[in-house]
Amino acid sequence: MIELELIGAAGAVTGSKHLLKTSKASVLLDCGLFQGHRQEAFEKNRDIPVDTKKLDAVVLSHAHIDHSGALPALYKKGYRGSIFATPATRDLCSPMLMDTANIMQSDAEHIEKLIARGVKGLGKAEALYDQDDVVSTLALMVGLPYHHKQLIAPGIELTFLDAGHILGSAICVLDIEDGGEHKRLAFTGDLGRKHLPILRDPEIPTGVSCLLMESTYGDRLHDPIELTADALADAINHAYKRGGKIVIPTFALERAQEIIYILKKLGVQKRIPKIPVYVDSPLTVKLTDIFELHPECYDREFFEALHSRESPFEFPGLTYVSSVEDSKRIDTEAGSSIILSASGMCEGGRVLHHLQATIEDPKNMVLIVGYQAEHTLGRRIVEKRPEVKIFGEMHRLKAEVRVLNGFSAHADQADLISFAKSVFAKGSLNRVILVHGEHHAQEILAAQLSKQAFKQVDIPKPGDRIHL
């Protein structure tokens, strides 16, 4: 028996968790945080339906919190086995998970203060885990380089290939033997795009019989990255002319570094004015330092830029902000500025304070440069709701909202179809299972794959079990 149980990111784009089971072993693919309504998210993230005593190993595709963020909760539940990840992912998880623990604690304390002030409709806040849980989780992580095959559980071998999504991201190739039956399963994690700045293009696994593939943008195409840089310059110039601030909610990992890299290029080309740029995320500062430790993940252009005299992550007018006091001063300064701040879906962190300070002024702009999941504050801003709730209080959305999907590090519909076809051409692929996407996007992608002669395309629901 070889079976997949879809626990999270089935018909959704957060909370990635997929349990691979055979008669001899049990392996969890990813253990990410579900993001959405606060109380619902807390309950889903706390109650992970996995028997940790029977779990042989965890395989982590990459460090994004919707794929890694529930690992300390799994530790609290009793898991003490190995967590396999690429060396870059292992290094990134240290600041990422520690920051998540700190944000949980900070947000819980802030909510408690609002309750004490008499704000209605807020349930008791509680952090899912603390720093000690993170430290103990990190001790379980084992760095596995790309292209190195490793036995991780009875009858299951793992090989990582480059997914081209973020630093250290991996396509997880699992060779499974059970009762004389052999299968090669490839789990994409989040699949990257071709020709993005900084990273190499995704690799193609060979000999795959079943593909567990993300589908975030299965219903749409991205603009070329060159056009997206043009759109970024246009947005900055537009807000600058009216003296507005530009708040960019950004994922601290990869997206922030990519935006900084492109802002430097736009400045050198004199396509944007000299404008203060604040990277207000202590986590982003730490992650940017880690980039220099992993040249095995870069494309040639970025490798050469990183080893030139000038860092690709430094330019005049750019300030990395760490202290709370400096963060607060940004919003009170007169004139235009660009503020990059986490979290990318506006569900926690310092970006909430910047949005609270700027969102009601029509001079200002909220610039969305990444995917916003359902039920997040970021999605409500994208939808341009007349009012949005920040820290339990309603605020009028008067700032201009622009969305630049071309910066996405996710493969779009054409990329996903091309990837599946390439896997088919290099193996015996007979089944595609779509995860990590909203149902509408998955239905459209499944229909397109069927037109390409893929005979079996599954769209599982949470809790579904698929026999391979």
BELSULGI-V984577 format. One record per residue. N is the residue number from 1. OMEGA is omega in whole degrees, 0 to 359 (none if undefined). BURIAL is b if it has 16 or more other C-alpha atoms within 10 Angstrom, else e. Layout:
BEGIN
<<N	OMEGA	BURIAL> <N	OMEGA	BURIAL>>
END
This chain:
BEGIN
<<1	172	e> <2	189	b> <3	172	e> <4	173	b> <5	183	b> <6	185	b> <7	181	b> <8	182	b> <9	170	b> <10	187	b> <11	180	b> <12	184	b> <13	175	b> <14	177	b> <15	184	b> <16	177	b> <17	179	b> <18	186	b> <19	177	b> <20	183	b> <21	169	b> <22	178	b> <23	184	e> <24	190	e> <25	177	b> <26	183	b> <27	178	b> <28	176	b> <29	183	b> <30	176	b> <31	188	b> <32	178	b> <33	168	b> <34	180	b> <35	182	b> <36	178	b> <37	191	e> <38	184	e> <39	178	e> <40	180	e> <41	180	e> <42	182	b> <43	180	e> <44	182	e> <45	179	b> <46	187	b> <47	180	e> <48	186	b> <49	180	e> <50	176	b> <51	186	e> <52	180	b> <53	180	e> <54	184	e> <55	183	b> <56	185	b> <57	171	b> <58	176	b> <59	183	b> <60	183	b> <61	178	b> <62	193	b> <63	179	b> <64	189	b> <65	178	b> <66	175	b> <67	184	b> <68	196	b> <69	179	b> <70	179	b> <71	177	b> <72	175	b> <73	176	b> <74	176	b> <75	179	b> <76	180	b> <77	175	b> <78	182	e> <79	180	b> <80	180	b> <81	182	b> <82	173	b> <83	184	b> <84	180	b> <85	174	b> <86	178	b> <87	180	b> <88	178	b> <89	178	b> <90	181	b> <91	181	b> <92	184	b> <93	181	b> <94	178	b> <95	182	b> <96	182	b> <97	178	b> <98	178	b> <99	179	b> <100	178	b> <101	180	b> <102	179	b> <103	178	b> <104	181	b> <105	180	b> <106	180	b> <107	178	b> <108	179	b> <109	180	b> <110	178	e> <111	179	b> <112	177	b> <113	178	e> <114	178	b> <115	180	b> <116	178	e> <117	177	e> <118	177	e> <119	185	e> <120	172	e> <121	180	e> <122	175	e> <123	180	e> <124	181	e> <125	180	b> <126	176	b> <127	183	b> <128	178	b> <129	182	b> <130	184	b> <131	180	b> <132	178	e> <133	179	b> <134	180	b> <135	180	e> <136	178	e> <137	181	b> <138	179	b> <139	180	e> <140	189	e> <141	180	b> <142	180	e> <143	180	e> <144	182	b> <145	173	b> <146	171	b> <147	179	e> <148	181	e> <149	184	e> <150	172	b> <151	184	e> <152	179	b> <153	180	b> <154	177	e> <155	182	b> <156	176	b> <157	184	b> <158	171	b> <159	176	b> <160	169	b> <161	182	b> <162	179	b> <163	176	b> <164	184	b> <165	174	b> <166	178	b> <167	177	b> <168	183	b> <169	188	b> <170	162	b> <171	185	b> <172	181	b> <173	184	b> <174	174	b> <175	190	b> <176	175	b> <177	179	b> <178	177	b> <179	181	e> <180	179	e> <181	180	e> <182	177	e> <183	169	b> <184	180	b> <185	174	b> <186	176	b> <187	186	b> <188	197	b> <189	170	b> <190	184	b> <191	181	b> <192	179	b> <193	175	b> <194	171	b> <195	174	e> <196	174	b> <197	171	b> <198	191	b> <199	173	b> <200	178	b> <201	178	b> <202	176	b> <203	181	b> <204	177	b> <205	180	b> <206	174	b> <207	185	b> <208	176	b> <209	180	b> <210	182	b> <211	175	b> <212	195	b> <213	174	b> <214	184	b> <215	186	b> <216	181	b> <217	181	b> <218	183	b> <219	184	b> <220	178	e> <221	177	e> <222	168	b> <223	175	e> <224	183	e> <225	179	b> <226	178	e> <227	180	e> <228	175	b> <229	175	b> <230	181	e> <231	177	b> <232	179	b> <233	180	b> <234	180	e> <235	181	b> <236	180	b> <237	181	b> <238	181	e> <239	181	b> <240	182	b> <241	179	e> <242	175	e> <243	184	e> <244	174	b> <245	181	b> <246	178	b> <247	180	b> <248	173	b> <249	187	b> <250	174	b> <251	184	b> <252	182	b> <253	175	b> <254	182	b> <255	180	b> <256	181	b> <257	179	b> <258	180	b> <259	179	b> <260	180	b> <261	182	b> <262	176	b> <263	178	b> <264	179	b> <265	180	b> <266	178	b> <267	179	b> <268	180	e> <269	181	e> <270	179	e> <271	174	e> <272	180	b> <273	173	e> <274	187	e> <275	179	b> <276	177	b> <277	180	b> <278	171	b> <279	187	b> <280	180	b> <281	176	b> <282	179	b> <283	180	b> <284	178	b> <285	181	b> <286	182	b> <287	179	b> <288	176	b> <289	182	e> <290	179	e> <291	184	b> <292	183	e> <293	189	e> <294	178	e> <295	179	e> <296	183	e> <297	190	b> <298	165	b> <299	187	b> <300	183	e> <301	183	e> <302	178	b> <303	180	b> <304	179	e> <305	182	e> <306	182	b> <307	173	e> <308	183	e> <309	184	e> <310	179	e> <311	176	e> <312	182	b> <313	178	b> <314	172	e> <315	181	b> <316	180	e> <317	179	e> <318	179	b> <319	173	e> <320	186	b> <321	178	b> <322	188	e> <323	178	e> <324	182	e> <325	178	e> <326	178	e> <327	181	b> <328	182	e> <329	183	e> <330	185	b> <331	183	b> <332	180	e> <333	178	e> <334	174	e> <335	184	e> <336	172	b> <337	175	b> <338	182	b> <339	173	b> <340	185	b> <341	179	b> <342	15	b> <343	186	b> <344	179	b> <345	176	b> <346	182	b> <347	179	b> <348	176	b> <349	188	b> <350	181	b> <351	180	b> <352	179	b> <353	178	b> <354	176	b> <355	179	b> <356	184	b> <357	190	e> <358	195	b> <359	182	b> <360	181	b> <361	183	e> <362	175	b> <363	188	b> <364	181	b> <365	168	b> <366	185	b> <367	183	b> <368	184	b> <369	180	b> <370	182	b> <371	179	b> <372	183	b> <373	176	b> <374	175	b> <375	175	e> <376	177	b> <377	178	b> <378	179	b> <379	180	b> <380	175	b> <381	177	b> <382	179	b> <383	178	e> <384	175	b> <385	179	e> <386	178	e> <387	177	b> <388	182	b> <389	176	e> <390	184	b> <391	174	b> <392	182	e> <393	182	e> <394	178	e> <395	178	b> <396	179	e> <397	180	b> <398	178	b> <399	175	b> <400	178	b> <401	173	b> <402	182	b> <403	178	b> <404	182	b> <405	182	b> <406	178	b> <407	185	b> <408	175	b> <409	177	b> <410	171	b> <411	175	b> <412	185	b> <413	182	b> <414	179	b> <415	182	b> <416	179	b> <417	179	b> <418	180	e> <419	180	b> <420	179	b> <421	179	b> <422	177	b> <423	178	b> <424	183	b> <425	182	e> <426	181	e> <427	181	e> <428	185	e> <429	179	b> <430	181	e> <431	175	b> <432	178	b> <433	184	b> <434	177	b> <435	175	b> <436	176	b> <437	175	b> <438	192	b> <439	181	b> <440	179	e> <441	181	b> <442	179	b> <443	180	b> <444	180	b> <445	179	b> <446	179	b> <447	179	e> <448	178	b> <449	178	b> <450	177	e> <451	179	e> <452	175	e> <453	170	e> <454	191	b> <455	183	e> <456	177	e> <457	183	b> <458	172	b> <459	185	b> <460	174	b> <461	178	b> <462	180	b> <463	179	e> <464	176	e> <465	183	b> <466	177	e> <467	181	e> <468	none	e>>
END
